């Protein structure tokens, strides 16, 4: 008998953080069916990385980015 969603979730939450990230990535990837969208995201990620590496833009510390996002939705 297959495990219930609650059982699977409970097991997943007991994984190490790195394993949960890998699981989440695989689950999200399984939902991506449109190669055009995947290619567009890959291109955007490459463009952003190139901007950071060239010094055109500066990276924002994650804590600052989260604070800005929270403030934007309040």
Secondary structure, DSSP 8 states (H G I E B T S, - for coil): ----HHHHHHHHHTS-HHHHHHHHHHHHHHH---HHHHHHHHHHHHHHHHHHHHTSS----HHHHHHHHHHHH-
